[in-house]
């Protein structure tokens, strides 16, 4: 029964994890966003209460 022979499946497991852990993280971390998030100012704007026209 070839399913019980762990030799080729263990090698596939190890090589796939090597790809995931060595080659993919630098590619993912090299991704940059086109627009950097801007900081909002700490000053709060004062808003006027809304006067309801039917009141």
mmCIF file as Biopython writes it, N, C-alpha, C and O atoms, coordinates in Angstrom:
data_model
#
loop_
_atom_site.group_PDB
_atom_site.id
_atom_site.type_symbol
_atom_site.label_atom_id
_atom_site.label_alt_id
_atom_site.label_comp_id
_atom_site.label_asym_id
_atom_site.label_entity_id
_atom_site.label_seq_id
_atom_site.pdbx_PDB_ins_code
_atom_site.Cartn_x
_atom_site.Cartn_y
_atom_site.Cartn_z
_atom_site.occupancy
_atom_site.B_iso_or_equiv
_atom_site.auth_seq_id
_atom_site.auth_asym_id
_atom_site.pdbx_PDB_model_num
ATOM 1   N N  . UNK A ? 1  ? 0.838   -1.181 0.000  1.0 0.0 1  A 1 
ATOM 2   C CA . UNK A ? 1  ? 0.000   0.000  0.000  1.0 0.0 1  A 1 
ATOM 3   C C  . UNK A ? 1  ? 0.887   1.250  0.000  1.0 0.0 1  A 1 
ATOM 4   O O  . UNK A ? 1  ? 1.570   1.503  0.993  1.0 0.0 1  A 1 
ATOM 5   N N  . UNK A ? 2  ? 0.899   2.023  -1.059 1.0 0.0 2  A 1 
ATOM 6   C CA . UNK A ? 2  ? 1.804   3.169  -1.145 1.0 0.0 2  A 1 
ATOM 7   C C  . UNK A ? 2  ? 1.433   4.310  -0.192 1.0 0.0 2  A 1 
ATOM 8   O O  . UNK A ? 2  ? 2.269   5.176  0.067  1.0 0.0 2  A 1 
ATOM 9   N N  . UNK A ? 3  ? 0.212   4.335  0.332  1.0 0.0 3  A 1 
ATOM 10  C CA . UNK A ? 3  ? -0.163  5.407  1.237  1.0 0.0 3  A 1 
ATOM 11  C C  . UNK A ? 3  ? 0.610   5.346  2.555  1.0 0.0 3  A 1 
ATOM 12  O O  . UNK A ? 3  ? 0.745   6.358  3.243  1.0 0.0 3  A 1 
ATOM 13  N N  . UNK A ? 4  ? 1.110   4.176  2.901  1.0 0.0 4  A 1 
ATOM 14  C CA . UNK A ? 4  ? 1.805   4.023  4.164  1.0 0.0 4  A 1 
ATOM 15  C C  . UNK A ? 4  ? 3.290   4.359  4.073  1.0 0.0 4  A 1 
ATOM 16  O O  . UNK A ? 4  ? 3.977   4.388  5.095  1.0 0.0 4  A 1 
ATOM 17  N N  . UNK A ? 5  ? 3.794   4.613  2.874  1.0 0.0 5  A 1 
ATOM 18  C CA . UNK A ? 5  ? 5.202   4.967  2.707  1.0 0.0 5  A 1 
ATOM 19  C C  . UNK A ? 5  ? 5.330   6.485  2.885  1.0 0.0 5  A 1 
ATOM 20  O O  . UNK A ? 5  ? 4.897   7.232  2.008  1.0 0.0 5  A 1 
ATOM 21  N N  . UNK A ? 6  ? 5.912   6.964  3.993  1.0 0.0 6  A 1 
ATOM 22  C CA . UNK A ? 6  ? 5.946   8.403  4.246  1.0 0.0 6  A 1 
ATOM 23  C C  . UNK A ? 6  ? 7.049   9.154  3.515  1.0 0.0 6  A 1 
ATOM 24  O O  . UNK A ? 6  ? 7.073   10.384 3.546  1.0 0.0 6  A 1 
ATOM 25  N N  . UNK A ? 7  ? 7.955   8.451  2.865  1.0 0.0 7  A 1 
ATOM 26  C CA . UNK A ? 7  ? 9.126   9.116  2.288  1.0 0.0 7  A 1 
ATOM 27  C C  . UNK A ? 7  ? 8.768   10.180 1.252  1.0 0.0 7  A 1 
ATOM 28  O O  . UNK A ? 7  ? 9.211   11.316 1.420  1.0 0.0 7  A 1 
ATOM 29  N N  . UNK A ? 8  ? 8.009   9.906  0.202  1.0 0.0 8  A 1 
ATOM 30  C CA . UNK A ? 8  ? 7.762   10.993 -0.762 1.0 0.0 8  A 1 
ATOM 31  C C  . UNK A ? 8  ? 6.843   12.077 -0.206 1.0 0.0 8  A 1 
ATOM 32  O O  . UNK A ? 8  ? 6.995   13.246 -0.560 1.0 0.0 8  A 1 
ATOM 33  N N  . UNK A ? 9  ? 5.902   11.720 0.647  1.0 0.0 9  A 1 
ATOM 34  C CA . UNK A ? 9  ? 4.960   12.706 1.165  1.0 0.0 9  A 1 
ATOM 35  C C  . UNK A ? 9  ? 5.627   13.629 2.176  1.0 0.0 9  A 1 
ATOM 36  O O  . UNK A ? 9  ? 5.283   14.808 2.258  1.0 0.0 9  A 1 
ATOM 37  N N  . UNK A ? 10 ? 6.562   13.112 2.936  1.0 0.0 10 A 1 
ATOM 38  C CA . UNK A ? 10 ? 7.278   13.966 3.876  1.0 0.0 10 A 1 
ATOM 39  C C  . UNK A ? 10 ? 8.156   14.976 3.125  1.0 0.0 10 A 1 
ATOM 40  O O  . UNK A ? 10 ? 8.262   16.134 3.528  1.0 0.0 10 A 1 
ATOM 41  N N  . UNK A ? 11 ? 8.773   14.534 2.047  1.0 0.0 11 A 1 
ATOM 42  C CA . UNK A ? 11 ? 9.605   15.449 1.248  1.0 0.0 11 A 1 
ATOM 43  C C  . UNK A ? 11 ? 8.736   16.544 0.619  1.0 0.0 11 A 1 
ATOM 44  O O  . UNK A ? 11 ? 9.128   17.711 0.589  1.0 0.0 11 A 1 
ATOM 45  N N  . UNK A ? 12 ? 7.577   16.171 0.127  1.0 0.0 12 A 1 
ATOM 46  C CA . UNK A ? 12 ? 6.667   17.162 -0.442 1.0 0.0 12 A 1 
ATOM 47  C C  . UNK A ? 12 ? 6.234   18.159 0.631  1.0 0.0 12 A 1 
ATOM 48  O O  . UNK A ? 12 ? 6.178   19.362 0.375  1.0 0.0 12 A 1 
ATOM 49  N N  . UNK A ? 13 ? 5.933   17.670 1.816  1.0 0.0 13 A 1 
ATOM 50  C CA . UNK A ? 13 ? 5.548   18.537 2.923  1.0 0.0 13 A 1 
ATOM 51  C C  . UNK A ? 13 ? 6.672   19.513 3.277  1.0 0.0 13 A 1 
ATOM 52  O O  . UNK A ? 13 ? 6.429   20.706 3.458  1.0 0.0 13 A 1 
ATOM 53  N N  . UNK A ? 14 ? 7.888   19.007 3.375  1.0 0.0 14 A 1 
ATOM 54  C CA . UNK A ? 14 ? 9.023   19.854 3.757  1.0 0.0 14 A 1 
ATOM 55  C C  . UNK A ? 14 ? 9.297   20.895 2.685  1.0 0.0 14 A 1 
ATOM 56  O O  . UNK A ? 14 ? 9.519   22.061 3.011  1.0 0.0 14 A 1 
ATOM 57  N N  . UNK A ? 15 ? 9.287   20.510 1.425  1.0 0.0 15 A 1 
ATOM 58  C CA . UNK A ? 15 ? 9.569   21.474 0.360  1.0 0.0 15 A 1 
ATOM 59  C C  . UNK A ? 15 ? 8.463   22.509 0.218  1.0 0.0 15 A 1 
ATOM 60  O O  . UNK A ? 15 ? 8.741   23.674 -0.069 1.0 0.0 15 A 1 
ATOM 61  N N  . UNK A ? 16 ? 7.228   22.104 0.413  1.0 0.0 16 A 1 
ATOM 62  C CA . UNK A ? 16 ? 6.155   23.090 0.329  1.0 0.0 16 A 1 
ATOM 63  C C  . UNK A ? 16 ? 6.257   24.098 1.480  1.0 0.0 16 A 1 
ATOM 64  O O  . UNK A ? 16 ? 6.015   25.288 1.279  1.0 0.0 16 A 1 
ATOM 65  N N  . UNK A ? 17 ? 6.612   23.632 2.682  1.0 0.0 17 A 1 
ATOM 66  C CA . UNK A ? 17 ? 6.782   24.569 3.796  1.0 0.0 17 A 1 
ATOM 67  C C  . UNK A ? 17 ? 7.996   25.465 3.598  1.0 0.0 17 A 1 
ATOM 68  O O  . UNK A ? 17 ? 7.983   26.625 4.010  1.0 0.0 17 A 1 
ATOM 69  N N  . UNK A ? 18 ? 9.038   24.942 2.976  1.0 0.0 18 A 1 
ATOM 70  C CA . UNK A ? 18 ? 10.189  25.793 2.663  1.0 0.0 18 A 1 
ATOM 71  C C  . UNK A ? 18 ? 9.791   26.907 1.705  1.0 0.0 18 A 1 
ATOM 72  O O  . UNK A ? 18 ? 10.222  28.050 1.862  1.0 0.0 18 A 1 
ATOM 73  N N  . UNK A ? 19 ? 8.977   26.578 0.723  1.0 0.0 19 A 1 
ATOM 74  C CA . UNK A ? 19 ? 8.510   27.605 -0.208 1.0 0.0 19 A 1 
ATOM 75  C C  . UNK A ? 19 ? 7.680   28.636 0.536  1.0 0.0 19 A 1 
ATOM 76  O O  . UNK A ? 19 ? 7.858   29.839 0.345  1.0 0.0 19 A 1 
ATOM 77  N N  . UNK A ? 20 ? 6.769   28.164 1.389  1.0 0.0 20 A 1 
ATOM 78  C CA . UNK A ? 20 ? 5.908   29.094 2.118  1.0 0.0 20 A 1 
ATOM 79  C C  . UNK A ? 20 ? 6.697   29.977 3.086  1.0 0.0 20 A 1 
ATOM 80  O O  . UNK A ? 20 ? 6.364   31.151 3.253  1.0 0.0 20 A 1 
ATOM 81  N N  . UNK A ? 21 ? 7.717   29.444 3.715  1.0 0.0 21 A 1 
ATOM 82  C CA . UNK A ? 21 ? 8.430   30.186 4.752  1.0 0.0 21 A 1 
ATOM 83  C C  . UNK A ? 21 ? 9.635   30.973 4.261  1.0 0.0 21 A 1 
ATOM 84  O O  . UNK A ? 21 ? 10.081  31.897 4.942  1.0 0.0 21 A 1 
ATOM 85  N N  . UNK A ? 22 ? 10.170  30.632 3.101  1.0 0.0 22 A 1 
ATOM 86  C CA . UNK A ? 22 ? 11.381  31.308 2.632  1.0 0.0 22 A 1 
ATOM 87  C C  . UNK A ? 22 ? 11.097  32.243 1.459  1.0 0.0 22 A 1 
ATOM 88  O O  . UNK A ? 22 ? 11.581  33.375 1.446  1.0 0.0 22 A 1 
ATOM 89  N N  . UNK A ? 23 ? 10.333  31.798 0.490  1.0 0.0 23 A 1 
ATOM 90  C CA . UNK A ? 23 ? 10.158  32.585 -0.724 1.0 0.0 23 A 1 
ATOM 91  C C  . UNK A ? 23 ? 8.954   33.522 -0.688 1.0 0.0 23 A 1 
ATOM 92  O O  . UNK A ? 23 ? 9.022   34.620 -1.240 1.0 0.0 23 A 1 
ATOM 93  N N  . UNK A ? 24 ? 7.883   33.126 -0.070 1.0 0.0 24 A 1 
ATOM 94  C CA . UNK A ? 24 ? 6.678   33.955 -0.115 1.0 0.0 24 A 1 
ATOM 95  C C  . UNK A ? 24 ? 6.680   35.159 0.828  1.0 0.0 24 A 1 
ATOM 96  O O  . UNK A ? 24 ? 6.213   36.220 0.413  1.0 0.0 24 A 1 
ATOM 97  N N  . UNK A ? 25 ? 7.174   35.071 2.075  1.0 0.0 25 A 1 
ATOM 98  C CA . UNK A ? 25 ? 7.125   36.265 2.942  1.0 0.0 25 A 1 
ATOM 99  C C  . UNK A ? 25 ? 7.837   37.501 2.384  1.0 0.0 25 A 1 
ATOM 100 O O  . UNK A ? 25 ? 7.293   38.597 2.521  1.0 0.0 25 A 1 
ATOM 101 N N  . UNK A ? 26 ? 9.012   37.398 1.768  1.0 0.0 26 A 1 
ATOM 102 C CA . UNK A ? 26 ? 9.598   38.629 1.199  1.0 0.0 26 A 1 
ATOM 103 C C  . UNK A ? 26 ? 8.736   39.229 0.092  1.0 0.0 26 A 1 
ATOM 104 O O  . UNK A ? 26 ? 8.660   40.451 -0.042 1.0 0.0 26 A 1 
ATOM 105 N N  . UNK A ? 27 ? 8.091   38.382 -0.695 1.0 0.0 27 A 1 
ATOM 106 C CA . UNK A ? 27 ? 7.230   38.906 -1.751 1.0 0.0 27 A 1 
ATOM 107 C C  . UNK A ? 27 ? 6.016   39.613 -1.166 1.0 0.0 27 A 1 
ATOM 108 O O  . UNK A ? 27 ? 5.592   40.649 -1.678 1.0 0.0 27 A 1 
ATOM 109 N N  . UNK A ? 28 ? 5.460   39.063 -0.103 1.0 0.0 28 A 1 
ATOM 110 C CA . UNK A ? 28 ? 4.299   39.684 0.519  1.0 0.0 28 A 1 
ATOM 111 C C  . UNK A ? 28 ? 4.706   40.967 1.231  1.0 0.0 28 A 1 
ATOM 112 O O  . UNK A ? 28 ? 3.990   41.965 1.153  1.0 0.0 28 A 1 
ATOM 113 N N  . UNK A ? 29 ? 5.836   40.961 1.919  1.0 0.0 29 A 1 
ATOM 114 C CA . UNK A ? 29 ? 6.267   42.144 2.660  1.0 0.0 29 A 1 
ATOM 115 C C  . UNK A ? 29 ? 6.746   43.262 1.732  1.0 0.0 29 A 1 
ATOM 116 O O  . UNK A ? 29 ? 6.793   44.419 2.148  1.0 0.0 29 A 1 
ATOM 117 N N  . UNK A ? 30 ? 7.099   42.948 0.502  1.0 0.0 30 A 1 
ATOM 118 C CA . UNK A ? 30 ? 7.540   43.973 -0.441 1.0 0.0 30 A 1 
ATOM 119 C C  . UNK A ? 30 ? 6.369   44.736 -1.034 1.0 0.0 30 A 1 
ATOM 120 O O  . UNK A ? 30 ? 6.566   45.740 -1.719 1.0 0.0 30 A 1 
ATOM 121 N N  . UNK A ? 31 ? 5.162   44.276 -0.782 1.0 0.0 31 A 1 
ATOM 122 C CA . UNK A ? 31 ? 3.980   44.953 -1.310 1.0 0.0 31 A 1 
ATOM 123 C C  . UNK A ? 31 ? 3.805   46.299 -0.628 1.0 0.0 31 A 1 
ATOM 124 O O  . UNK A ? 31 ? 3.864   46.400 0.598  1.0 0.0 31 A 1 
ATOM 125 N N  . UNK A ? 32 ? 3.591   47.324 -1.430 1.0 0.0 32 A 1 
ATOM 126 C CA . UNK A ? 32 ? 3.366   48.657 -0.875 1.0 0.0 32 A 1 
ATOM 127 C C  . UNK A ? 32 ? 1.994   49.146 -1.324 1.0 0.0 32 A 1 
ATOM 128 O O  . UNK A ? 32 ? 1.525   48.816 -2.413 1.0 0.0 32 A 1 
ATOM 129 N N  . UNK A ? 33 ? 1.371   49.925 -0.477 1.0 0.0 33 A 1 
ATOM 130 C CA . UNK A ? 33 ? 0.084   50.502 -0.801 1.0 0.0 33 A 1 
ATOM 131 C C  . UNK A ? 33 ? 0.301   51.776 -1.614 1.0 0.0 33 A 1 
ATOM 132 O O  . UNK A ? 33 ? 1.252   52.513 -1.348 1.0 0.0 33 A 1 
ATOM 133 N N  . UNK A ? 34 ? -0.540  52.050 -2.580 1.0 0.0 34 A 1 
ATOM 134 C CA . UNK A ? 34 ? -0.340  53.262 -3.382 1.0 0.0 34 A 1 
ATOM 135 C C  . UNK A ? 34 ? -0.583  54.537 -2.585 1.0 0.0 34 A 1 
ATOM 136 O O  . UNK A ? 34 ? 0.039   55.562 -2.862 1.0 0.0 34 A 1 
ATOM 137 N N  . UNK A ? 35 ? -1.462  54.493 -1.616 1.0 0.0 35 A 1 
ATOM 138 C CA . UNK A ? 35 ? -1.757  55.685 -0.813 1.0 0.0 35 A 1 
ATOM 139 C C  . UNK A ? 35 ? -1.474  55.376 0.652  1.0 0.0 35 A 1 
ATOM 140 O O  . UNK A ? 35 ? -2.088  54.492 1.248  1.0 0.0 35 A 1 
ATOM 141 N N  . UNK A ? 36 ? -0.543  56.117 1.209  1.0 0.0 36 A 1 
ATOM 142 C CA . UNK A ? 36 ? -0.250  55.940 2.622  1.0 0.0 36 A 1 
ATOM 143 C C  . UNK A ? 36 ? -1.373  56.584 3.439  1.0 0.0 36 A 1 
ATOM 144 O O  . UNK A ? 36 ? -1.894  57.627 3.044  1.0 0.0 36 A 1 
ATOM 145 N N  . UNK A ? 37 ? -1.752  55.987 4.559  1.0 0.0 37 A 1 
ATOM 146 C CA . UNK A ? 37 ? -2.817  56.593 5.358  1.0 0.0 37 A 1 
ATOM 147 C C  . UNK A ? 37 ? -2.366  57.919 5.964  1.0 0.0 37 A 1 
ATOM 148 O O  . UNK A ? 37 ? -1.250  58.041 6.470  1.0 0.0 37 A 1 
ATOM 149 N N  . UNK A ? 38 ? -3.246  58.897 5.902  1.0 0.0 38 A 1 
ATOM 150 C CA . UNK A ? 38 ? -2.933  60.223 6.431  1.0 0.0 38 A 1 
ATOM 151 C C  . UNK A ? 38 ? -3.444  60.327 7.865  1.0 0.0 38 A 1 
ATOM 152 O O  . UNK A ? 38 ? -4.495  59.786 8.206  1.0 0.0 38 A 1 
ATOM 153 N N  . UNK A ? 39 ? -2.684  61.031 8.692  1.0 0.0 39 A 1 
ATOM 154 C CA . UNK A ? 39 ? -3.098  61.237 10.077 1.0 0.0 39 A 1 
ATOM 155 C C  . UNK A ? 39 ? -4.175  62.310 10.130 1.0 0.0 39 A 1 
ATOM 156 O O  . UNK A ? 39 ? -4.070  63.343 9.469  1.0 0.0 39 A 1 
ATOM 157 N N  . UNK A ? 40 ? -5.194  62.058 10.909 1.0 0.0 40 A 1 
ATOM 158 C CA . UNK A ? 40 ? -6.217  63.074 11.094 1.0 0.0 40 A 1 
ATOM 159 C C  . UNK A ? 40 ? -5.762  64.035 12.175 1.0 0.0 40 A 1 
ATOM 160 O O  . UNK A ? 40 ? -5.058  63.655 13.111 1.0 0.0 40 A 1 
ATOM 161 N N  . UNK A ? 41 ? -6.170  65.267 12.034 1.0 0.0 41 A 1 
ATOM 162 C CA . UNK A ? 41 ? -5.742  66.266 13.002 1.0 0.0 41 A 1 
ATOM 163 C C  . UNK A ? 41 ? -6.452  66.025 14.336 1.0 0.0 41 A 1 
ATOM 164 O O  . UNK A ? 41 ? -7.570  65.511 14.380 1.0 0.0 41 A 1 
ATOM 165 N N  . UNK A ? 42 ? -5.782  66.403 15.406 1.0 0.0 42 A 1 
ATOM 166 C CA . UNK A ? 42 ? -6.338  66.204 16.745 1.0 0.0 42 A 1 
ATOM 167 C C  . UNK A ? 42 ? -7.358  67.283 17.089 1.0 0.0 42 A 1 
ATOM 168 O O  . UNK A ? 42 ? -8.125  67.129 18.040 1.0 0.0 42 A 1 
ATOM 169 N N  . UNK A ? 43 ? -7.374  68.372 16.325 1.0 0.0 43 A 1 
ATOM 170 C CA . UNK A ? 43 ? -8.304  69.458 16.604 1.0 0.0 43 A 1 
ATOM 171 C C  . UNK A ? 43 ? -9.712  69.048 16.164 1.0 0.0 43 A 1 
ATOM 172 O O  . UNK A ? 43 ? -9.924  68.651 15.017 1.0 0.0 43 A 1 
ATOM 173 N N  . UNK A ? 44 ? -10.657 69.147 17.076 1.0 0.0 44 A 1 
ATOM 174 C CA . UNK A ? 44 ? -12.039 68.807 16.779 1.0 0.0 44 A 1 
ATOM 175 C C  . UNK A ? 44 ? -12.747 70.027 16.183 1.0 0.0 44 A 1 
ATOM 176 O O  . UNK A ? 44 ? -12.570 71.148 16.659 1.0 0.0 44 A 1 
ATOM 177 N N  . UNK A ? 45 ? -13.531 69.805 15.164 1.0 0.0 45 A 1 
ATOM 178 C CA . UNK A ? 45 ? -14.275 70.906 14.574 1.0 0.0 45 A 1 
ATOM 179 C C  . UNK A ? 45 ? -15.581 71.087 15.333 1.0 0.0 45 A 1 
ATOM 180 O O  . UNK A ? 45 ? -16.260 70.119 15.675 1.0 0.0 45 A 1 
ATOM 181 N N  . UNK A ? 46 ? -15.916 72.332 15.584 1.0 0.0 46 A 1 
ATOM 182 C CA . UNK A ? 46 ? -17.160 72.640 16.287 1.0 0.0 46 A 1 
ATOM 183 C C  . UNK A ? 46 ? -18.291 72.697 15.263 1.0 0.0 46 A 1 
ATOM 184 O O  . UNK A ? 46 ? -18.202 73.420 14.271 1.0 0.0 46 A 1 
ATOM 185 N N  . UNK A ? 47 ? -19.326 71.950 15.504 1.0 0.0 47 A 1 
ATOM 186 C CA . UNK A ? 47 ? -20.460 71.937 14.591 1.0 0.0 47 A 1 
ATOM 187 C C  . UNK A ? 47 ? -21.618 72.685 15.204 1.0 0.0 47 A 1 
ATOM 188 O O  . UNK A ? 47 ? -21.799 72.690 16.421 1.0 0.0 47 A 1 
ATOM 189 N N  . UNK A ? 48 ? -22.391 73.308 14.361 1.0 0.0 48 A 1 
ATOM 190 C CA . UNK A ? 48 ? -23.578 74.037 14.806 1.0 0.0 48 A 1 
ATOM 191 C C  . UNK A ? 48 ? -24.751 73.069 14.866 1.0 0.0 48 A 1 
ATOM 192 O O  . UNK A ? 48 ? -24.835 72.154 14.047 1.0 0.0 48 A 1 
ATOM 193 N N  . UNK A ? 49 ? -25.662 73.256 15.823 1.0 0.0 49 A 1 
ATOM 194 C CA . UNK A ? 49 ? -26.844 72.404 15.847 1.0 0.0 49 A 1 
ATOM 195 C C  . UNK A ? 49 ? -27.730 72.699 14.637 1.0 0.0 49 A 1 
ATOM 196 O O  . UNK A ? 49 ? -27.804 73.833 14.163 1.0 0.0 49 A 1 
ATOM 197 N N  . UNK A ? 50 ? -28.373 71.692 14.168 1.0 0.0 50 A 1 
ATOM 198 C CA . UNK A ? 50 ? -29.197 71.824 12.983 1.0 0.0 50 A 1 
ATOM 199 C C  . UNK A ? 50 ? -30.562 72.397 13.375 1.0 0.0 50 A 1 
ATOM 200 O O  . UNK A ? 50 ? -31.252 71.845 14.232 1.0 0.0 50 A 1 
ATOM 201 N N  . UNK A ? 51 ? -30.939 73.491 12.750 1.0 0.0 51 A 1 
ATOM 202 C CA . UNK A ? 51 ? -32.252 74.068 13.009 1.0 0.0 51 A 1 
ATOM 203 C C  . UNK A ? 51 ? -33.246 73.430 12.054 1.0 0.0 51 A 1 
ATOM 204 O O  . UNK A ? 51 ? -33.127 73.559 10.835 1.0 0.0 51 A 1 
ATOM 205 N N  . UNK A ? 52 ? -34.198 72.762 12.604 1.0 0.0 52 A 1 
ATOM 206 C CA . UNK A ? 52 ? -35.185 72.051 11.791 1.0 0.0 52 A 1 
ATOM 207 C C  . UNK A ? 52 ? -36.167 73.057 11.210 1.0 0.0 52 A 1 
ATOM 208 O O  . UNK A ? 52 ? -36.726 73.860 11.956 1.0 0.0 52 A 1 
ATOM 209 N N  . UNK A ? 53 ? -36.392 73.036 9.906  1.0 0.0 53 A 1 
ATOM 210 C CA . UNK A ? 53 ? -37.247 74.041 9.289  1.0 0.0 53 A 1 
ATOM 211 C C  . UNK A ? 53 ? -38.727 73.907 9.659  1.0 0.0 53 A 1 
ATOM 212 O O  . UNK A ? 53 ? -39.454 74.896 9.562  1.0 0.0 53 A 1 
ATOM 213 N N  . UNK A ? 54 ? -39.192 72.760 10.068 1.0 0.0 54 A 1 
ATOM 214 C CA . UNK A ? 54 ? -40.619 72.579 10.390 1.0 0.0 54 A 1 
ATOM 215 C C  . UNK A ? 54 ? -40.899 72.782 11.862 1.0 0.0 54 A 1 
ATOM 216 O O  . UNK A ? 54 ? -42.026 72.555 12.302 1.0 0.0 54 A 1 
ATOM 217 N N  . UNK A ? 55 ? -39.947 73.187 12.614 1.0 0.0 55 A 1 
ATOM 218 C CA . UNK A ? 55 ? -40.122 73.351 14.061 1.0 0.0 55 A 1 
ATOM 219 C C  . UNK A ? 55 ? -40.457 74.753 14.417 1.0 0.0 55 A 1 
ATOM 220 O O  . UNK A ? 55 ? -40.637 75.064 15.595 1.0 0.0 55 A 1 
#
